[in-house]
Amino acid sequence: MNRPFPACYGVYGRAVVSRLSGDPALYSRGGFLGAARQALTKLGVTWEPSESERDYNEGRSTQIPLNPVVQVRGRFSRRLRDGKQELVLINAKQVKR
């Protein structure tokens, strides 16, 4: 499939045909979260992993974060989504450390 796959306004990704449903799906090595992070970087948005993801990666938690969450610095109001899955954006100023 050579058609671009829309993720949000002005952001497109490569699409492949899903083996399960036959519908077009976003293709990325890191899954939807990897594609969303790549899009944020290309748009010039400063982001960092969520606190729960950092805790898991540093061994402070055994709970694996399932929902795609990213902390952003500055203003960003677009909605990145792939079908029913949507990237949750948390303003880094609101996070207490």
C-alpha positions as CSV (number, residue, x, y, z in Angstrom):
1,M,0.0,0.0,0.0
2,N,1.5,3.3,-1.1
3,R,-1.1,5.6,0.4
4,P,-0.1,8.0,3.3
5,F,-1.8,7.2,6.6
6,P,-3.1,10.3,8.4
7,A,-2.2,10.5,12.1
8,C,-3.4,14.1,12.7
9,Y,-3.5,17.4,10.9
10,G,-0.4,17.7,8.7
11,V,1.1,14.4,10.0
12,Y,1.2,11.3,7.8
13,G,2.8,8.0,8.2
14,R,3.4,4.9,6.1
15,A,0.5,2.5,6.0
16,V,0.5,-1.3,5.7
17,V,-2.5,-3.6,5.3
18,S,-3.3,-5.3,8.6
19,R,-3.1,-9.1,8.5
20,L,-5.9,-9.4,11.0
21,S,-8.5,-7.0,9.7
22,G,-7.4,-6.1,6.2
23,D,-7.7,-2.4,7.0
24,P,-4.8,0.1,6.6
25,A,-2.7,0.4,9.7
26,L,0.2,2.7,10.7
27,Y,3.6,1.1,10.2
28,S,6.5,1.9,12.6
29,R,9.2,-0.1,14.3
30,G,8.2,1.3,17.7
31,G,4.5,0.9,17.1
32,F,2.1,3.8,17.5
33,L,4.1,5.4,20.4
34,G,7.3,5.3,18.3
35,A,5.6,7.0,15.4
36,A,4.0,9.6,17.6
37,R,7.3,10.4,19.2
38,Q,9.0,10.7,15.8
39,A,6.2,13.1,14.7
40,L,6.6,15.3,17.8
41,T,10.3,15.5,17.2
42,K,9.8,16.4,13.5
43,L,7.3,19.1,14.5
44,G,9.9,20.6,16.9
45,V,8.0,19.8,20.1
46,T,10.1,19.1,23.1
47,W,8.9,15.9,24.8
48,E,10.1,13.4,27.4
49,P,8.8,10.0,28.5
50,S,6.1,9.8,31.1
51,E,6.9,9.3,34.7
52,S,5.4,5.8,34.7
53,E,7.6,4.8,31.8
54,R,10.7,6.2,33.4
55,D,9.9,4.3,36.6
56,Y,9.6,1.1,34.7
57,N,12.8,1.6,32.7
58,E,14.8,2.5,35.9
59,G,13.5,-0.5,37.7
60,R,11.4,1.4,40.3
61,S,8.2,-0.3,39.1
62,T,7.2,-3.6,37.6
63,Q,4.0,-2.2,36.0
64,I,4.3,-1.9,32.3
65,P,2.6,1.3,30.9
66,L,0.1,0.4,28.3
67,N,-1.4,3.7,27.3
68,P,0.8,5.9,25.1
69,V,1.6,8.9,27.3
70,V,4.2,11.6,26.7
71,Q,5.1,14.8,28.6
72,V,5.4,17.8,26.4
73,R,7.1,21.2,27.2
74,G,5.4,24.2,25.7
75,R,2.2,24.4,23.7
76,F,1.0,21.6,21.6
77,S,-2.7,20.9,21.0
78,R,-2.9,18.5,18.1
79,R,-4.4,15.0,18.6
80,L,-2.2,12.2,17.4
81,R,-4.2,9.0,16.8
82,D,-4.2,5.7,15.0
83,G,-7.7,4.4,14.8
84,K,-9.0,4.2,18.4
85,Q,-5.6,4.6,20.0
86,E,-4.7,8.2,20.9
87,L,-1.5,9.7,22.3
88,V,-2.1,11.3,25.7
89,L,-0.2,14.5,26.2
90,I,0.7,15.7,29.7
91,N,2.1,19.2,30.2
92,A,5.5,18.8,31.9
93,K,4.8,21.9,34.1
94,Q,1.9,20.0,35.8
95,V,4.0,17.0,36.8
96,K,5.3,17.0,40.3
97,R,8.7,15.5,40.8
